[in-house]
């Protein structure tokens, strides 16, 4: 009995709490437990429990595991090509809005400080498999590449970036956006819709060339529009026309397509200039179905291209806005360089998105309610339709005529979640995709991208950083433009790049250039990785392979099957090569790693 009382007394002593010199009795256990809530030991225990349950914040993980606590990623890839949604799912899950993806698991997720996504456009799995020795540093820090399904085998870089930086909306959000778009009618001037220099280049508009002395000049045979005060003799001292529409018709000679008619209309759809042109070389195909030109049409016509150029420069000043549909073709045939262009094929996006463009006939019937080009083409009719479509767009605002987007800008979604983003890219990409509270960091080259991305990744406050390396895709695009230039001068693209003999010659030359580009890409990716902070999720994706090659080959197939310019037929070997190019272009890749 005495022992029982002794144990009871001991228990009361343990349960009691000493305040100063006074022992508190009966209510002490409750107050003790309340007091312990803020003790370091109790706090640590709660933090550990939250961490074990995956509910802790970054500070909990640091307190439990110490200042060197690290996040880690485990890839559970089953071999199937990842899609855009997979990369977005991982990004959004890490930054707090989404579900855990099946193909990847992030340990200690709250420790992830930021996500850096780099697009190295043009890379494909086949290329890396053949030349992995040139990407050793990248694979050393990022691991093996995972297959990534391109949006399309003909998708250009801008379209791929758009898919990566746009996420699917919930139904309610879609309905709200449609309502906003329907009500939005910002009164923007026509200059808002003119193409940027980068857009002109991307869409194959004629642009000046850079000489060895670093000055700009027109390519041989080309002329450039001049400021209003420096127009050709016989023109007014100020621009007579703020805006004009242009359309041209072409026929085939031994040099390919050549100019045979030029039509210019003003904003009121009145004719300003309409002239038939006699090509220097004999016409082999009047292309009547698409030009409306016949032998009788040009009977007695003596006007030359040079004379038409002079007339054009008297009418169109540098400041004049030229409106037309896919005007790059018209200006190339006119051999005129002009910077202020509104292209209706870009004002109204194609339902399938870039690189596809809607036809003028389709747009005219849909938005103007009439049919054109039913039996043949007429430059005056086409120029009139283009001007009407442009004026309709100006009147109704930028969202008019655009496809109802299923996706929400990723940057706006991140901004709603409290995250700041930084985009490090070319000006035309930033102009198109920078939104919300994103920092738009303009770059002019891949070296510039690397330098600014390194700075942003190591010192900036953004939790999502985007960068774009386009050296390889630019090489592919330039190579196709050079071959297209050859094709315009009477040859054929496939005669120069897709016959077995010429392909072998090209292959050896281009492999050396591609090797050099890959070495540079490898160095740049490694530099970026070295400068990001620990606990940064790094994702590098190519988006797509050599889509420029696929697009040109598809154009060539169409020309050959149509019998344009007496080109040789499309053979089984050509089709096999096209199929191979399509499959390679669709086999993109991505690297995913957590910086330790």
BELBEL-V199047 format. One record per backbone hydrogen bond with DSSP energy under -1.0 kcal/mol. NH is the residue of the N-H (numbers start at 0). CO is the residue of the C=O. E is the energy in kcal/mol with one decimal. If there is no record, write none. Layout:
nh | co | e
NH | CO | E
NH | CO | E
This chain:
nh | co | e
4 | 0 | -2.2
5 | 1 | -2.1
6 | 2 | -2.6
7 | 3 | -2.4
8 | 4 | -2.4
9 | 5 | -2.3
10 | 6 | -2.6
11 | 7 | -2.4
12 | 8 | -2.1
13 | 9 | -2.3
14 | 10 | -2.3
15 | 11 | -1.8
18 | 21 | -2.8
21 | 18 | -2.2
23 | 16 | -2.1
27 | 24 | -1.7
30 | 26 | -1.7
31 | 27 | -2.8
32 | 28 | -2.2
33 | 29 | -2.0
34 | 30 | -2.4
35 | 31 | -1.9
38 | 35 | -1.6
42 | 38 | -2.8
43 | 39 | -2.7
44 | 40 | -1.9
45 | 41 | -2.1
46 | 42 | -2.5
47 | 43 | -2.6
48 | 44 | -2.0
49 | 45 | -2.4
50 | 46 | -2.7
51 | 47 | -2.6
52 | 48 | -1.7
53 | 50 | -1.1
54 | 49 | -3.0
60 | 56 | -1.7
61 | 57 | -2.0
62 | 58 | -2.7
63 | 59 | -2.1
64 | 60 | -2.9
65 | 61 | -2.1
68 | 65 | -1.7
71 | 106 | -1.6
73 | 104 | -3.3
75 | 102 | -3.2
81 | 146 | -2.9
86 | 82 | -1.6
87 | 83 | -2.5
88 | 84 | -2.4
89 | 85 | -2.0
90 | 86 | -2.3
91 | 87 | -2.9
92 | 88 | -2.1
93 | 89 | -2.3
94 | 90 | -1.9
96 | 91 | -3.4
104 | 73 | -2.5
106 | 71 | -2.9
110 | 107 | -2.1
111 | 108 | -2.2
112 | 534 | -2.9
114 | 462 | -2.9
115 | 536 | -2.9
116 | 464 | -3.0
117 | 538 | -2.9
118 | 466 | -2.5
119 | 540 | -2.3
120 | 468 | -1.0
121 | 543 | -1.6
122 | 119 | -1.3
124 | 586 | -2.6
127 | 123 | -2.0
128 | 124 | -2.7
129 | 125 | -1.7
130 | 126 | -1.8
133 | 130 | -2.0
134 | 131 | -1.5
138 | 134 | -2.2
139 | 135 | -1.8
140 | 136 | -1.7
141 | 137 | -2.6
142 | 138 | -1.3
145 | 589 | -3.4
147 | 587 | -2.1
148 | 81 | -3.2
149 | 585 | -2.1
159 | 155 | -1.9
160 | 156 | -2.6
161 | 157 | -2.3
162 | 158 | -1.7
163 | 159 | -2.0
164 | 160 | -2.2
166 | 407 | -3.1
168 | 405 | -1.9
173 | 169 | -2.2
174 | 170 | -2.2
175 | 171 | -2.0
176 | 172 | -2.2
177 | 173 | -2.5
178 | 174 | -1.8
179 | 175 | -2.1
180 | 176 | -3.0
181 | 177 | -2.2
182 | 178 | -1.7
183 | 179 | -1.6
187 | 185 | -2.1
191 | 188 | -1.9
192 | 189 | -1.7
194 | 340 | -2.3
199 | 195 | -2.4
200 | 196 | -2.1
201 | 197 | -2.8
202 | 198 | -1.8
203 | 200 | -1.6
204 | 199 | -2.9
208 | 216 | -3.2
210 | 214 | -3.2
213 | 210 | -2.0
216 | 208 | -2.2
221 | 218 | -2.3
222 | 334 | -2.1
224 | 336 | -2.0
229 | 226 | -2.5
234 | 231 | -1.4
243 | 320 | -2.6
244 | 264 | -2.7
245 | 322 | -2.6
246 | 262 | -1.9
248 | 260 | -2.0
250 | 257 | -2.3
251 | 284 | -3.2
252 | 255 | -2.9
255 | 252 | -2.0
257 | 250 | -2.9
259 | 248 | -2.7
260 | 248 | -1.4
261 | 274 | -2.4
262 | 246 | -2.3
263 | 272 | -3.4
264 | 244 | -2.1
265 | 269 | -2.2
268 | 265 | -2.0
271 | 263 | -3.0
272 | 263 | -1.9
274 | 261 | -2.6
276 | 259 | -2.6
277 | 302 | -3.0
283 | 251 | -2.8
284 | 251 | -1.8
289 | 286 | -1.3
290 | 286 | -1.7
291 | 287 | -2.5
297 | 293 | -1.3
300 | 297 | -1.8
307 | 303 | -2.1
308 | 304 | -2.4
309 | 305 | -1.8
310 | 306 | -2.1
311 | 307 | -2.7
312 | 308 | -2.3
313 | 309 | -1.1
315 | 311 | -3.0
317 | 225 | -3.0
320 | 241 | -2.7
321 | 339 | -2.7
322 | 243 | -3.1
323 | 341 | -1.9
328 | 325 | -1.5
330 | 326 | -2.9
331 | 327 | -1.8
332 | 328 | -1.9
333 | 329 | -2.4
334 | 330 | -1.3
335 | 330 | -2.1
336 | 222 | -2.7
340 | 338 | -1.0
341 | 321 | -2.8
343 | 323 | -2.3
345 | 342 | -1.7
346 | 342 | -1.7
347 | 343 | -1.4
352 | 349 | -2.2
355 | 352 | -1.5
362 | 358 | -2.2
363 | 359 | -2.5
364 | 360 | -2.0
365 | 361 | -2.4
366 | 362 | -2.9
367 | 363 | -1.6
369 | 363 | -1.2
381 | 377 | -2.5
382 | 378 | -2.6
383 | 379 | -1.9
384 | 380 | -2.0
385 | 381 | -2.3
386 | 382 | -2.0
387 | 383 | -2.2
388 | 384 | -2.4
389 | 385 | -2.2
390 | 386 | -2.6
391 | 387 | -2.2
392 | 388 | -1.9
393 | 389 | -2.6
394 | 390 | -2.2
395 | 391 | -1.8
396 | 392 | -1.9
399 | 396 | -1.6
401 | 398 | -1.6
407 | 166 | -4.4
409 | 164 | -2.4
412 | 408 | -1.8
413 | 409 | -2.5
414 | 410 | -2.0
415 | 411 | -1.9
416 | 412 | -1.2
417 | 414 | -1.5
418 | 413 | -2.8
421 | 463 | -2.4
422 | 438 | -3.2
423 | 465 | -2.9
424 | 440 | -1.7
429 | 425 | -2.3
430 | 426 | -2.8
431 | 427 | -1.1
432 | 428 | -2.4
433 | 429 | -2.3
437 | 434 | -1.7
438 | 420 | -3.0
440 | 422 | -3.2
442 | 424 | -2.0
448 | 444 | -2.0
449 | 445 | -2.5
450 | 446 | -2.3
451 | 447 | -2.4
452 | 448 | -2.6
453 | 449 | -2.5
454 | 450 | -1.7
455 | 451 | -2.2
456 | 452 | -2.7
457 | 453 | -1.5
458 | 454 | -2.2
459 | 455 | -1.4
462 | 419 | -2.3
463 | 419 | -1.5
464 | 114 | -2.6
465 | 421 | -2.9
466 | 116 | -2.2
468 | 118 | -3.0
472 | 120 | -1.1
473 | 469 | -2.5
474 | 470 | -1.6
475 | 471 | -2.3
476 | 472 | -2.6
477 | 473 | -2.7
478 | 474 | -2.4
479 | 475 | -2.0
480 | 476 | -2.0
481 | 477 | -2.2
482 | 478 | -1.8
483 | 479 | -2.4
484 | 480 | -2.2
485 | 481 | -1.7
486 | 482 | -2.3
487 | 483 | -2.1
488 | 485 | -1.0
489 | 486 | -1.0
490 | 485 | -1.5
496 | 492 | -1.3
497 | 493 | -2.0
502 | 498 | -2.9
503 | 499 | -1.5
504 | 500 | -1.3
505 | 501 | -2.6
506 | 502 | -2.7
507 | 503 | -1.6
508 | 504 | -1.5
509 | 505 | -3.0
510 | 506 | -2.3
511 | 507 | -1.0
512 | 508 | -1.1
513 | 509 | -2.9
514 | 510 | -2.6
515 | 511 | -1.9
516 | 512 | -2.1
517 | 513 | -2.7
518 | 514 | -2.2
519 | 515 | -1.8
520 | 516 | -2.6
521 | 517 | -2.8
522 | 518 | -2.1
523 | 519 | -2.5
524 | 520 | -2.7
525 | 521 | -2.0
526 | 522 | -2.2
527 | 523 | -2.3
528 | 524 | -2.5
529 | 525 | -2.4
530 | 526 | -1.1
534 | 594 | -3.0
536 | 113 | -2.3
537 | 592 | -3.2
538 | 115 | -2.9
539 | 590 | -2.4
540 | 117 | -2.5
541 | 588 | -2.4
543 | 541 | -1.7
544 | 584 | -2.6
546 | 544 | -1.9
550 | 546 | -2.3
551 | 547 | -2.0
552 | 548 | -2.3
553 | 549 | -2.3
554 | 550 | -2.0
555 | 551 | -2.3
556 | 552 | -2.4
557 | 553 | -2.0
558 | 554 | -2.2
559 | 555 | -2.7
560 | 556 | -2.5
561 | 557 | -1.7
563 | 558 | -2.3
565 | 562 | -1.3
566 | 563 | -1.4
574 | 570 | -2.1
575 | 571 | -2.4
576 | 572 | -2.2
577 | 573 | -2.3
578 | 574 | -2.5
579 | 575 | -2.1
580 | 576 | -2.3
581 | 577 | -2.6
582 | 578 | -2.3
583 | 579 | -2.1
584 | 580 | -2.4
585 | 581 | -1.6
587 | 147 | -1.7
587 | 585 | -1.6
589 | 145 | -2.1
590 | 539 | -3.2
592 | 537 | -2.3
594 | 535 | -2.8
